[in-house]
Amino acid sequence: MIDVTCAIIVKDKKILATRRARGLHLEGLWEFPGGKIESGETAEECIIREIREELNIEIKILESLNSIEHHYPDKSIRLIPFLSEIISGNLLLTNHSELRWLSEEEIDLINWAAADREIIRLNSEQFMAF
């Protein structure tokens, strides 16, 4: 089981979705940005580091949300989501091919990675309230 964090970044009643780049696992699918927890790192430290590396921004964690375990054919992950907001920086994609700000009505219009889709199912009422 691989522990992975993700940030559900909210702004003006919208959430940030990022598209996985070519050549990556699950390429072309949409996800909440984040990454693997490194040895000796807390989940909170991980998500702040990953967002800094992937999006060139600093975030503030607002709330820890319900995590899920998902089994892909080649790996199993525990996805740990954090409701977050941007506190500084300008968005710059380093690991993704595209980003979108989605309203509640637009969430189902893109092709999410399966684990992220489950995070939406479990937590959307909480994060769309922001």
DAQUICOR-V52179 format. One record per backbone hydrogen bond with DSSP energy under -0.5 kcal/mol. NH is the residue of the N-H (numbers start at 1). CO is the residue of the C=O. If there is no record, write none. Layout:
BEGIN
NH_CO + NH_CO
END
This chain:
BEGIN
2_76 + 3_1 + 4_2 + 4_78 + 5_35 + 6_80 + 7_33 + 8_6 + 8_82 + 9_7 + 10_8 + 10_84 + 11_14 + 13_130 + 14_11 + 15_102 + 16_9 + 17_100 + 18_31 + 19_98 + 20_29 + 21_95 + 24_21 + 27_24 + 28_20 + 29_26 + 30_111 + 31_18 + 35_5 + 37_3 + 41_38 + 46_42 + 47_43 + 48_44 + 49_45 + 50_46 + 51_47 + 52_48 + 53_49 + 54_50 + 55_51 + 56_51 + 56_52 + 57_51 + 58_88 + 60_85 + 62_83 + 63_83 + 65_81 + 68_79 + 70_77 + 72_70 + 72_75 + 77_70 + 78_2 + 79_68 + 79_77 + 80_4 + 80_78 + 81_79 + 82_6 + 83_63 + 84_8 + 85_60 + 87_58 + 88_58 + 90_56 + 92_55 + 94_54 + 95_54 + 97_19 + 98_19 + 100_17 + 102_15 + 102_100 + 106_103 + 107_103 + 107_104 + 109_106 + 110_107 + 112_110 + 113_30 + 117_113 + 118_114 + 119_115 + 120_116 + 121_117 + 122_118 + 123_119 + 124_120 + 126_123 + 127_123 + 128_124 + 129_125 + 129_126 + 130_127
END
